[in-house]
Amino acid sequence: MNHTEPSVSQPQEPGPGRAVRAVIIAIVVLPIVAAVARALVHHWFPIGDDALLYIRARDVFTAHHPLLGSWTSASLSIGVDVNNPGPIYADLVAPFAHVFSAGPGAALGVGTINIAAVIGISVASRHIGGWSMQRWFLLASAALCWTMGSELLFDIWQAHALLLTFLLYLVLLIGLSQGRSRCVPWAVAIASLLVQTHISYVYILATLTPVALLLSWHDRHRLTRAGVISGLRSRTGVVSAAVLILLWSQPVIEQLFGEGQGNLARLATNSGGGDLTVGARNATKIVAALIALPPWWLRSGFSTTVPITRLTDSPDGPQLVIQGLPNGILAGFALVALVGLLVLVAVACRRIGATIQSNACALAASGVVLAVGCLAVLTVGRVGLAPHHVRWIWTLSVFTHIVLIWSALTVAVHYVGRPLWRRIATPAILVATTAFSAANVPYFAQQEGPVAFYGSMAALREIFRQLEPLRAEAPIVYNTSNLRVFEPYSSAVMMRLQELGIEFRVTDPVMVRQLGNGRKASGDETTSIMQLEGSDALLYDGPGCRFAIADGVSDSEAAVASNAAELLTAGLIDGLVTVDPSMLSADEQTRYAAAGTGDVVVARRLVYEGFVQRWTDAGAADIAPTLVDQLAKAGGVANNAAIRSTFDAIDDWVVSTYALVATSFC
């Protein structure tokens, strides 16, 4: 590869000065800065998987230093516990994690990486194609940020944290296709970051990168043995090799010296594991829905176009049936039409000497085809398919559409006349860029991943203040045997324990792989804690000590809900809540009968667990007018709204309640 500019018939536009370009970049990153600032003001902190990822970032350069990425849900598909290949992302966030507390550390760390990705996109695109290319990919960056919404701009969860980084890689691929040697070490670094952080990028990077190299060879025909040797010995070759060795040294160390079979070997030997794949039909529909058919990559479809889909049982075995996708024939025709249009525009660009745009179209067309192939062979386990498995397609969609518009307009203005385009192009693109950024400054949370569980943060803030008794009991075991899938609490509590310097350990093999062997329980710990949610947290009467409890409603709302729950409990015992037993299951009949004989524990369970609400809604239960009056007074509402208001208040209170129970103390 060399540094020469590709032959282009149109002279490159000089564009605005450095100060103006800096202002434009500032406009693009403004939503990221605003989102991070808002997170700091509102005392945001990571929850769910975000907290687990942050724990590992804070572990960097400690006794628990991670040599691998996080445990990956691909393990469920292949039947073997594996981790994402490497810890580069944790290494990047680590400086912020060690300087700041969890909330600021995560928000500032991830926000900074995303800002760096936008700057990288700007610099790389200007290096490759001058201002003409730079302005379009600043627009692409702003559009992708808007699609994500404000809260995902500082989300450390890999599915969201890498979207802008992947866009940077696609820009670098255009540079590789143009023979830009300076892009090579950066492409190696960014590809390593993507693959190590989320294994879902392996297939698309492994197939699309050779396309860029093939385009470069096609334009230059310089691939000779002497040329390859010279390239490897060049400064670019040496720097790229050094970057590769440095960034992959930690996974290699784990492979060679870690316990048991190394992670790289696990990934390699199980890469084709899993009995069920997404399949070509589903893959075609998904890619078409995101790239060829509306709503494309727009914000409205981010949480709905690819829904969480469990496997469906059928006579032929489990099947993946995804609802809401376009008709298969329509999807196929739409993709063929899109790829055909990209190829036609690529040819037209090459005829007028616009090789950068031509290669970009070729990459986009290849990306669409390869996305179908990569997604078709993706294995799915018993958990089925989730949007985060294919989130990279959103970035590819933005890239494809921007490239198509940019290239098509290049061809059009070649024949219409350049002076007009020069007058309106930059203002039009900057208006669109500014519009996307301005629309993304206000708060907007896509209900995806850990962001969907923001409601748990209120209870967690109170729980964090109640963890001090554990300091004297460390090291403790965090019992995860009763955790429900996707619950947001346990990892946040572990994160807070880490921040307080309270050593914790786990026994579950998956959690050990997630948190490192250094946190595997040894068996000599004297204290174990476990978490309880909802009615179990409120009504716990087991052998342990419930030393921390909180809920997500205000004190006044909790008092109203608690009082109403006790009124309903008494009503069950006193006969003010009457139920038609014939409409109940056998177990419910037994429990209702026990409540009628004065069993307070059973009566409370029926109220707190929502049985009375369900019975009432189904017409199986009737609440006496005297009790309705009491509920109305307790809630401060009219009688005709008392029953619904009461049930809503109790449900909000119970569902948001969280507690920690410990053995061996208090």
C-alpha positions in Angstrom: 0.0 0.0 0.0 1.1 3.6 -0.5 0.2 7.1 0.4 -0.8 8.3 -3.0 -4.2 9.8 -3.6 -6.5 7.7 -5.8 -7.2 9.1 -9.2 -10.4 11.2 -9.1 -11.6 13.3 -12.0 -13.1 15.9 -9.7 -10.7 18.0 -7.6 -11.1 17.6 -3.8 -13.0 20.4 -2.2 -10.8 22.2 0.3 -13.7 22.6 2.8 -13.9 25.0 5.7 -11.0 25.8 7.9 -9.8 23.8 10.9 -11.7 25.9 13.5 -15.0 25.5 11.6 -14.5 21.8 11.2 -13.8 21.6 15.0 -17.1 23.3 15.6 -18.9 20.8 13.4 -17.3 17.9 15.2 -18.3 19.6 18.5 -21.9 19.7 17.2 -21.8 15.9 16.5 -20.4 15.0 19.9 -22.7 17.5 21.8 -25.4 14.8 22.5 -22.7 12.6 24.0 -21.4 15.4 26.2 -25.0 16.3 27.2 -25.9 12.7 28.0 -22.8 12.2 30.2 -23.4 15.5 32.0 -27.0 14.6 32.6 -25.9 11.2 34.0 -23.6 13.0 36.4 -26.2 15.4 37.6 -28.8 12.7 38.2 -26.3 10.4 40.0 -26.7 7.6 37.4 -24.7 4.4 38.0 -24.4 1.1 36.0 -26.9 -1.7 36.7 -27.4 -5.2 35.3 -24.8 -6.3 32.8 -23.4 -2.8 32.8 -22.3 -3.2 36.4 -20.6 -6.6 35.7 -18.7 -5.0 32.9 -17.7 -2.0 35.1 -16.5 -4.4 37.8 -14.0 -5.9 35.4 -12.9 -2.4 34.2 -12.2 -1.5 37.9 -10.4 -4.9 38.2 -7.7 -3.8 35.7 -4.3 -3.5 37.3 -5.5 -5.2 40.5 -5.3 -8.7 41.9 -8.4 -9.5 39.8 -6.9 -8.1 36.6 -9.0 -9.6 33.7 -7.2 -11.3 30.8 -10.5 -11.9 28.9 -13.7 -10.1 28.0 -17.0 -10.9 29.7 -18.8 -14.2 29.6 -20.9 -14.3 26.5 -24.4 -15.6 26.0 -23.1 -17.5 23.0 -22.2 -20.1 25.6 -25.8 -21.0 25.8 -25.9 -21.7 22.1 -22.8 -23.9 21.9 -23.1 -25.6 25.3 -19.7 -24.5 26.6 -18.9 -21.6 28.8 -16.8 -19.1 26.8 -15.8 -15.5 27.2 -15.5 -12.7 24.7 -11.9 -12.9 23.5 -10.2 -10.0 25.3 -10.3 -7.1 27.8 -9.4 -4.1 25.6 -12.6 -2.2 26.3 -12.2 -2.8 30.1 -8.6 -1.5 29.7 -9.8 1.7 28.1 -12.4 2.4 30.8 -10.1 1.4 33.6 -8.4 4.9 34.1 -11.8 6.5 34.6 -12.9 3.6 36.9 -9.9 4.1 39.2 -10.3 7.8 39.4 -14.0 8.2 39.8 -16.8 6.4 41.5 -19.0 3.9 39.5 -21.5 6.3 37.9 -19.1 9.0 36.8 -16.4 6.5 35.9 -18.6 4.5 33.6 -20.3 7.5 32.0 -17.1 9.5 31.4 -15.2 6.4 30.3 -17.7 5.2 27.7 -18.6 8.7 26.6 -15.0 9.5 26.0 -14.5 6.4 23.9 -17.6 7.3 21.8 -16.3 10.8 21.4 -12.9 9.4 20.3 -14.7 7.2 17.8 -16.5 10.2 16.3 -13.2 12.1 16.1 -11.6 9.1 14.6 -14.3 8.9 11.9 -13.8 12.5 11.1 -10.0 12.3 10.9 -10.0 9.0 8.9 -12.6 10.2 6.4 -10.8 13.4 5.8 -7.5 11.6 5.3 -9.2 9.2 2.8 -11.4 11.5 0.9 -11.0 15.1 2.1 -13.8 17.3 3.1 -16.2 15.8 0.6 -16.1 12.5 2.5 -15.6 13.9 6.0 -18.9 15.9 6.0 -20.9 12.8 5.0 -19.5 10.6 7.8 -19.9 13.3 10.3 -23.6 13.2 9.2 -23.5 9.4 9.6 -22.1 9.7 13.1 -24.8 12.2 14.1 -27.5 10.0 12.6 -26.3 6.8 14.4 -26.1 8.7 17.7 -29.7 9.9 17.2 -30.8 6.4 16.5 -29.3 5.2 19.8 -30.8 7.9 21.9 -29.1 9.8 24.7 -28.8 7.0 27.3 -27.1 4.5 25.0 -24.3 7.0 24.3 -22.7 6.2 27.6 -23.9 2.6 27.9 -21.0 0.2 28.5 -23.0 -2.8 27.4 -21.1 -4.2 24.4 -24.1 -4.3 22.0 -24.3 -0.5 22.3 -20.8 0.6 23.2 -19.3 -0.6 19.9 -21.8 0.9 17.4 -19.8 4.1 16.7 -16.5 2.1 16.8 -17.8 -0.2 14.1 -18.7 2.8 12.0 -15.1 3.9 12.4 -13.9 0.5 11.2 -16.1 0.7 8.1 -14.6 4.1 7.3 -11.1 2.6 7.7 -12.1 -0.2 5.3 -12.7 2.5 2.6 -9.2 3.6 3.4 -7.8 0.1 3.0 -9.6 -0.2 -0.3 -7.9 2.9 -1.4 -4.5 1.7 -0.4 -4.1 4.1 2.5 -1.3 2.5 4.5 -1.9 4.8 7.5 -5.3 3.1 8.0 -3.8 -0.4 8.4 -2.5 -0.2 12.1 -5.7 1.6 13.1 -7.8 -1.0 11.4 -5.9 -3.7 13.2 -6.5 -1.9 16.5 -10.2 -1.2 16.0 -10.9 -4.7 14.7 -9.2 -6.2 17.8 -11.3 -4.0 20.0 -14.5 -5.0 18.3 -13.8 -8.8 18.2 -12.4 -8.9 21.8 -15.3 -7.0 23.2 -18.2 -8.7 21.4 -17.7 -12.0 19.5 -20.7 -11.2 17.3 -18.4 -9.0 15.1 -16.1 -11.9 14.1 -18.0 -13.1 11.1 -18.7 -9.8 9.5 -15.1 -8.5 10.0 -13.6 -11.7 8.8 -15.6 -11.6 5.5 -15.8 -7.9 4.8 -12.2 -7.0 5.4 -10.9 -9.2 2.6 -13.3 -7.3 0.3 -11.5 -4.1 1.1 -8.2 -5.7 0.4 -9.4 -7.2 -2.8 -10.6 -3.8 -4.0 -7.2 -2.3 -3.2 -5.5 -5.1 -5.2 -7.9 -4.6 -8.1 -6.9 -0.9 -8.4 -3.2 -1.5 -8.1 -2.3 -5.1 -9.0 0.8 -4.9 -6.8 0.5 -8.1 -4.9 3.8 -9.8 -5.5 6.0 -11.9 -3.2 8.6 -9.1 -3.1 5.9 -6.5 -2.5 4.4 -8.6 0.4 7.8 -9.0 2.0 8.5 -5.3 1.6 5.2 -4.4 3.1 5.7 -6.6 6.1 9.1 -5.0 6.7 7.8 -1.5 6.2 7.1 0.9 9.0 3.3 0.2 8.5 3.9 -3.5 8.7 6.0 -3.3 11.8 3.6 -1.0 13.6 0.6 -3.1 12.7 2.3 -6.3 13.9 3.3 -4.5 17.1 -0.3 -3.4 17.6 -1.6 -6.9 17.0 0.9 -8.5 19.4 0.2 -5.9 22.1 -3.6 -6.0 21.9 -3.8 -9.8 21.8 -1.1 -10.6 24.4 -3.5 -10.9 27.3 -5.8 -13.5 25.7 -2.8 -15.4 24.6 -1.4 -15.4 28.1 -4.7 -16.7 29.4 -4.7 -19.4 26.8 -1.2 -20.5 27.6 -1.1 -20.1 31.4 -4.8 -20.0 32.6 -6.6 -22.7 34.3 -8.1 -25.5 32.2 -8.7 -25.2 28.5 -7.9 -21.7 27.4 -10.6 -19.4 26.1 -9.2 -19.0 22.6 -9.1 -22.8 22.2 -12.7 -23.0 23.5 -13.8 -20.5 21.0 -12.0 -22.1 18.1 -13.1 -25.7 18.9 -16.7 -24.6 19.4 -17.1 -22.0 16.7 -19.5 -24.2 14.8 -21.4 -25.3 17.9 -25.1 -25.2 18.3 -27.8 -27.3 16.6 -30.0 -24.4 15.5 -29.0 -21.3 13.5 -30.9 -18.2 12.5 -31.2 -19.6 9.0 -31.1 -17.9 5.6 -34.8 -17.1 5.5 -34.8 -15.3 8.9 -31.5 -13.6 8.1 -32.8 -12.2 4.8 -35.9 -10.8 6.5 -33.8 -9.2 9.3 -31.3 -7.6 7.0 -34.0 -6.4 4.7 -36.0 -4.9 7.6 -33.0 -3.0 8.8 -31.3 -1.9 5.5 -33.7 -2.2 2.6 -37.2 -1.6 4.0 -38.6 1.0 6.5 -38.1 1.9 9.2 -34.5 1.0 8.4 -32.1 2.2 11.1 -34.5 4.9 12.4 -35.0 5.4 16.1 -38.5 4.1 16.0 -37.4 0.6 15.1 -34.4 0.2 17.3 -36.4 -1.7 20.0 -39.0 -3.3 17.8 -37.7 -4.4 14.4 -35.9 -7.4 15.8 -37.8 -8.5 18.9 -36.6 -10.9 21.6 -37.7 -14.3 20.2 -37.7 -17.5 22.1 -37.6 -20.9 20.4 -41.0 -22.4 19.3 -41.6 -26.1 19.7 -42.8 -27.9 16.6 -43.1 -31.5 15.4 -39.7 -31.1 13.7 -38.1 -29.7 16.9 -37.4 -26.2 18.2 -37.8 -23.5 15.6 -36.9 -19.8 15.5 -40.1 -17.9 14.4 -39.6 -14.2 14.5 -42.7 -12.1 14.4 -43.1 -8.7 12.7 -40.5 -9.2 10.0 -41.4 -8.5 6.3 -42.6 -11.2 3.9 -39.7 -13.4 2.7 -40.3 -12.7 -1.0 -40.5 -8.9 -0.4 -37.4 -9.0 1.7 -35.5 -10.9 -0.9 -36.5 -8.6 -3.8 -35.8 -5.5 -1.6 -32.2 -6.7 -0.9 -31.6 -7.6 -4.5 -32.8 -4.2 -5.6 -30.6 -2.4 -3.0 -27.5 -4.4 -3.8 -28.2 -3.9 -7.6 -28.5 -0.1 -7.0 -25.3 0.0 -5.1 -23.4 -1.9 -7.8 -24.8 0.4 -10.5 -23.8 3.5 -8.6 -20.4 1.9 -7.9 -19.9 1.4 -11.7 -21.1 4.9 -12.5 -18.7 6.4 -9.9 -15.8 4.5 -11.3 -16.6 5.7 -14.8 -16.2 9.3 -13.7 -13.1 8.6 -11.7 -14.7 8.8 -8.2 -13.0 5.6 -7.0 -13.5 6.4 -3.3 -17.2 6.5 -3.7 -17.1 3.5 -6.0 -15.2 1.4 -3.5 -17.4 2.6 -0.7 -20.5 1.4 -2.7 -18.8 -1.9 -3.4 -18.1 -2.3 0.4 -21.7 -1.4 1.2 -23.1 -3.9 -1.3 -20.8 -6.6 -0.1 -21.7 -5.8 3.5 -25.4 -6.3 2.8 -24.8 -9.7 1.1 -22.3 -10.8 3.8 -24.6 -9.7 6.6 -27.2 -12.2 5.4 -24.6 -14.9 5.3 -23.1 -14.1 8.7 -26.5 -13.9 10.3 -27.7 -17.1 8.7 -25.0 -19.2 10.4 -25.4 -17.5 13.8 -26.3 -20.2 16.3 -29.1 -19.7 18.8 -29.5 -21.6 22.0 -32.5 -22.1 24.3 -32.7 -18.3 24.9 -33.4 -17.7 21.2 -32.5 -14.5 19.4 -32.2 -11.0 20.9 -31.5 -7.7 19.2 -28.1 -7.4 20.8 -27.0 -10.4 18.8 -27.4 -8.4 15.5 -27.0 -4.8 16.7 -24.0 -4.2 14.4 -26.4 -4.3 11.4 -27.8 -0.9 12.5 -24.4 0.6 12.0 -24.0 -1.2 8.6 -27.4 0.2 7.6 -26.5 3.8 8.4 -23.2 3.3 6.6 -24.9 1.8 3.5 -27.5 4.6 3.2 -25.0 7.4 3.6 -22.6 5.9 1.1 -25.5 5.4 -1.4 -26.7 9.0 -1.1 -23.1 10.4 -1.2 -22.2 8.4 -4.2 -25.4 8.9 -6.1 -25.2 12.6 -5.7 -21.6 12.5 -6.8 -22.7 11.0 -10.1 -25.6 13.3 -10.4 -23.7 16.5 -9.9 -20.9 15.3 -12.3 -23.5 15.8 -15.1 -25.6 18.6 -13.6 -22.7 20.9 -12.8 -20.4 21.3 -9.8 -20.8 25.0 -9.0 -24.4 24.5 -7.8 -23.5 21.5 -5.7 -20.6 23.4 -4.1 -23.0 26.1 -3.0 -25.6 23.9 -1.5 -23.9 20.6 -0.5 -22.1 21.6 2.6 -24.9 23.8 4.1 -27.5 21.0 3.4 -25.3 18.3 5.0 -24.5 20.5 8.0 -28.2 21.3 8.5 -29.0 17.6 8.6 -26.1 16.9 10.9 -27.2 19.7 13.3 -30.8 18.5 13.2 -29.8 15.0 14.2 -27.6 16.3 17.0 -30.1 18.8 18.3 -32.9 16.2 18.3 -30.6 13.9 20.4 -29.7 16.4 23.1 -33.0 15.8 25.1 -33.3 12.7 27.3 -34.4 9.7 25.3 -33.9 6.1 26.6 -34.2 3.2 24.2 -35.7 0.4 26.3 -32.9 -2.0 25.5 -30.5 -3.9 27.7 -29.7 -2.6 31.2 -31.3 0.8 30.3 -34.7 -0.9 30.3 -34.3 -1.4 34.1 -33.7 2.2 35.2 -36.6 1.8 37.6 -34.5 -0.3 39.9 -32.0 2.4 40.6 -34.1 4.1 43.3 -34.1 1.0 45.5 -30.4 0.3 44.8 -29.4 3.8 46.0 -31.0 3.1 49.3 -29.5 -0.5 49.5 -26.0 0.9 48.8 -26.3 2.9 52.1 -27.1 -0.3 54.0 -24.1 -2.4 53.1 -21.7 -1.3 55.8 -22.4 -4.3 58.1 -20.8 -6.5 55.6 -17.4 -4.9 56.0 -16.7 -6.8 59.2 -17.8 -10.1 57.5 -15.6 -10.1 54.4 -14.8 -12.1 52.5 -18.5 -12.9 51.8 -20.2 -15.2 49.3 -22.9 -13.8 47.1 -25.4 -16.6 46.6 -26.7 -16.3 43.1 -28.7 -19.5 43.0 -32.1 -17.7 43.2 -31.5 -15.0 40.6 -34.1 -14.5 37.9 -32.9 -13.9 34.3 -31.9 -10.4 33.5 -32.4 -9.0 37.0 -30.6 -5.7 37.4 -29.7 -5.8 41.2 -27.1 -8.4 42.0 -24.3 -7.0 39.8 -24.9 -3.5 41.0 -24.6 -4.6 44.6 -21.4 -6.5 43.7 -20.1 -3.3 42.1 -20.8 -1.3 45.2 -19.2 -4.0 47.4 -16.1 -3.7 45.2 -16.2 0.1 45.5 -16.4 -0.2 49.3 -13.5 -2.6 49.4 -15.6 -5.5 50.7 -14.3 -8.7 49.1 -17.0 -10.9 47.7 -16.9 -14.3 46.0 -19.3 -16.5 44.0 -19.9 -20.2 43.5 -21.8 -20.3 40.2 -19.4 -21.4 37.4 -20.9 -18.8 35.0 -20.3 -16.0 37.5 -16.8 -17.3 38.1 -16.0 -17.0 34.4 -17.6 -13.6 34.4 -15.8 -12.2 37.4 -12.6 -14.2 37.3 -11.2 -17.2 39.1 -9.9 -14.9 41.9 -13.5 -14.5 43.0 -14.3 -18.2 43.2 -15.5 -19.1 46.7 -12.9 -21.2 48.6 -15.4 -22.7 51.1 -13.9 -21.1 54.2 -16.1 -17.9 54.0 -18.3 -17.5 57.1 -21.0 -15.2 55.6 -23.2 -15.6 52.7 -25.8 -13.1 51.3 -28.6 -13.6 48.9 -31.1 -11.2 47.4 -34.9 -11.3 47.5 -37.4 -9.3 45.3 -41.0 -8.3 45.6 -43.2 -10.2 48.0 -40.3 -12.5 49.0 -38.3 -9.4 50.2 -41.2 -8.0 52.1 -42.5 -11.2 53.8 -39.2 -13.0 54.4 -39.3 -15.0 57.6 -36.4 -17.5 57.0 -33.4 -18.3 59.1 -31.2 -15.5 57.8 -31.0 -11.8 58.7 -32.7 -9.3 56.4 -30.2 -6.5 56.9 -31.1 -4.3 53.9 -34.4 -3.5 52.3 -35.6 -0.7 50.0 -38.2 0.0 47.4 -38.6 2.3 44.4 -41.5 4.4 45.5 -41.7 7.4 47.9 -42.1 6.9 51.6 -45.7 8.2 51.4 -46.5 5.9 48.6 -45.0 3.0 50.4 -47.0 3.8 53.5 -50.3 4.0 51.6 -49.5 0.7 49.8 -48.5 -1.0 53.0 -51.7 0.2 54.8 -53.9 -0.9 51.9 -52.2 -4.3 51.8 -52.9 -4.9 55.5 -56.5 -3.8 55.0 -57.0 -6.3 52.3 -55.2 -9.0 54.4 -57.6 -8.3 57.2 -60.5 -8.3 54.7 -59.6 -11.8 53.6 -59.5 -13.1 57.1 -62.7 -11.3 58.2 -64.7 -12.2 55.1 -64.8 -8.7 53.6 -63.2 -10.1 50.5 -65.3 -13.0 49.3 -64.2 -15.3 46.5 -65.9 -17.8 44.3 -63.8 -21.0 44.9 -65.1 -22.6 41.7 -63.1 -20.0 39.7 -59.8 -20.8 41.5 -57.2 -23.5 41.0 -56.9 -26.2 43.6 -53.9 -24.6 45.1 -55.6 -21.2 45.2 -58.6 -22.8 46.9 -56.5 -24.2 49.6 -54.7 -21.0 50.3 -58.0 -19.0 50.3 -59.5 -21.4 52.7 -56.4 -21.1 55.0 -56.7 -17.3 54.9 -60.4 -17.6 55.9 -59.4 -19.5 59.0 -57.2 -16.7 60.2 -53.8 -17.7 58.7 -52.3 -14.2 58.4 -49.1 -15.4 56.6 -51.1 -17.0 53.8 -53.5 -14.0 53.6 -50.6 -11.6 53.2 -49.1 -13.7 50.5 -52.3 -13.7 48.6 -52.4 -9.9 48.7 -48.7 -9.2 48.2 -48.3 -11.7 45.3 -51.3 -10.3 43.4 -53.8 -13.1 43.7 -56.5 -10.9 45.1 -56.0 -8.4 42.3 -56.2 -11.1 39.7 -59.3 -12.7 41.3 -61.0 -9.3 41.3 -60.1 -8.5 37.7 -61.5 -11.9 36.7 -64.7 -11.4 38.6 -64.0 -14.2 41.0 -63.6 -11.9 44.1 -65.9 -9.2 45.5 -64.8 -6.5 48.0 -67.3 -5.4 50.6 -68.4 -1.7 50.5 -67.1 -1.1 54.0 -63.7 -2.3 53.0 -63.9 -0.1 49.8 -64.6 2.9 52.0 -61.5 2.1 54.1 -59.3 1.7 51.0 -60.6 5.0 49.6 -59.7 6.8 52.8 -56.3 5.2 53.1 -55.5 6.2 49.5 -57.2 9.6 49.5 -59.3 8.7 46.4 -62.9 8.4 45.6 -64.7 5.2 46.3 -65.2 4.4 42.6 -61.4 4.5 42.1 -60.4 2.9 45.4 -60.0 -0.7 44.2 -58.0 0.0 41.1 -55.9 2.7 42.8 -55.2 0.3 45.7 -54.0 -2.6 43.5 -51.8 -0.3 41.4 -50.2 1.2 44.6 -49.6 -2.2 46.1 -48.2 -3.6 42.8 -45.8 -0.6 42.3 -44.5 -1.0 45.9 -44.1 -4.7 45.9 -42.6 -5.1 42.5 -40.0 -2.4 43.3 -39.0 -3.8 46.7 -35.5 -5.4 47.0 -33.8 -6.9 50.1 -30.6 -8.6 51.1 -30.5 -11.5 53.6 -27.3 -12.7 55.3 -26.2 -15.6 57.3 -23.9 -15.7 60.4 -24.5 -12.1 61.7 -27.1 -9.9 63.3 
